[in-house]
Amino acid sequence: MIINSETLDEILTNVSNSFLECESVQEICQLYAQYQNTINEQAEFAIKKLSIKEEK
């Protein structure tokens, strides 16, 4: 499944807006870390899910 461009645009707009709401460099760094952790966790989960499918 490839995410459609409309959904991707919406996600990127929301991410951009959340960064624009930050009031300090520290908040930006914390938000960045939070997004990075979420992306890593979701990628790991998706890889494990695909690996289980391939084993069957």
HELIX and SHEET records of a PDB file:
HELIX    1   1 SER A    5  LEU A   20  1                                  16    
HELIX    2   2 VAL A   25  GLU A   55  1                                  31    
END                                                                             
